[in-house]
Amino acid sequence: LSLPREADGSAAPATGAGHDVRGAVAALEFRDVWFGYEPGRPVLRGVSFRVPPRGHVALIGRSGAGKSTVFALAERFYDPDRGQVLCHGRDVRAVARGEHRAGIGLVEQHAPVLHGTLLHNLTYARPEASDDEVRRVVELASLTDLVSRLPDGLDTEVGEHGALLSGGERQRVAIARSLLTRPRLLLLDEPTAHLDPVNEAALARAI
């Protein structure tokens, strides 16, 4: 598959940090953002919102309303046609894409699991993680019972695409993996779709 190389450079955006009324810099802020995939057909029209430090914001809307587009702009897969996207007070266009994305964790509804051990799937984004750090995210993502049931614990091979795991278990693996990277900004795209109410409540407390 031959794909065009994505430039990692930065633009020269308008200035201004995303402070709230108490002076704290917002974790994520959209300022009057307009964006469309095709000229003259905007998907987002003047969208503005702020996510305070350590805050939680939910995006709710019908299919096609632009929720995934907000995530794509936050990760800088696209730049807005008008307005600004700021992350921790900096316009994302002023930061190299690789540096910006290194501070973001994303968990989607259909979580990828690789062929290999459970431990490899948890740590491939942060292979230097300590045993204590791995143990902590296993607890936070309610994976302790799963690890105890597997024949080789964390060293158990999970099969192609995680065939040994249920949909909910794969989802929790993806959540634990993202938590292990300790991202400055965590984006969750229906990550609890395959979880039962007990595990969903436990995950909400952990996050």
C-alpha positions, -999 to +999 in steps of 0.1 A: +000+000+000+016+033-011+003+063+008+014+099+005+038+110+033+021+133+058+040+165+064+050+169+101+055+206+099+036+234+117+018+264+104+017+299+118-017+301+135-033+329+153-021+334+189-040+330+222-040+304+248-072+287+259-076+300+295-109+297+314-122+323+338-100+309+366-068+312+345-064+274+339-054+263+304-080+241+287-069+206+279-088+210+246-106+239+230-124+245+198-129+282+189-155+289+162-143+259+142-157+255+106-147+224+086-159+205+056-145+176+036-157+192+004-157+229-005-190+245+003-203+216+024-194+223+060-197+194+085-189+216+115-203+252+116-189+275+142-183+248+168-169+261+201-163+241+234-137+238+261-125+208+281-110+219+314-079+202+329-089+168+342-124+174+328-148+151+310-169+162+281-193+140+262-203+146+225-238+134+218-255+135+184-271+116+156-249+097+131-232+121+107-234+150+131-196+154+131-185+137+163-158+117+146-148+148+127-142+166+160-118+137+170-100+139+136-094+177+141-083+172+177-057+146+164-048+169+135-056+146+107-072+177+092-069+214+099-100+236+103-111+258+074-118+286+099-112+289+137-088+273+160-082+240+178-060+244+209-046+216+230-032+227+264-032+263+253-013+258+220-028+259+186-023+224+172-010+239+140+020+253+159+031+218+170+046+190+149+020+163+142+041+136+157+047+155+189+010+165+192-003+129+187+022+115+211+002+131+239-031+117+228-047+084+237-076+071+215-099+042+223-124+033+196-155+010+196-137-016+176-104-020+195-075-036+176-057-065+193-026-080+177-014-115+174+009-121+204+008-122+241-016-102+263+014-084+278+026-074+243-008-060+235-008-039+267+027-025+263+035-022+226+029+016+228+051+018+259+074-012+261+095+002+289+065+002+314+073-014+347+055-045+361+038-022+387+025+001+360+011-028+340-005-043+371-021-009+378-038-006+344-049-042+345-067-034+377-081-001+364-095-018+333-110-047+352-087-073+336-075-089+368-099-118+366-091-124+329-054-126+336-059-150+365-080-173+342-055-174+313-032-204+313+000-183+312-014-151+326+000-120+309+022-142+287-007-160+272-010-158+234-043-142+226-046-154+189-051-137+156-070-104+162-074-114+199-096-145+190-091-159+225-108-128+240-144-117+240-154-083+225-156-068+260-122-081+269-106-067+238-122-034+246-107-034+281-073-044+267-074-013+245-084+009+274-056-005+296-031+000+268-042+037+264-041+043+301-006+029+303+007+056+280-006+082+304-018+105+277-024+142+283-056+140+263-078+108+262-103+105+234-130+078+238-151+068+208-179+046+223-153+025+242-179+008+264-201-005+236-191-041+244-190-038+282-215-050+307-229-025+332-206-036+360-174-032+340-187+000+324-192+015+358-158+003+370-141+019+339-159+052+344-146+053+380-110+045+368-110+072+341 
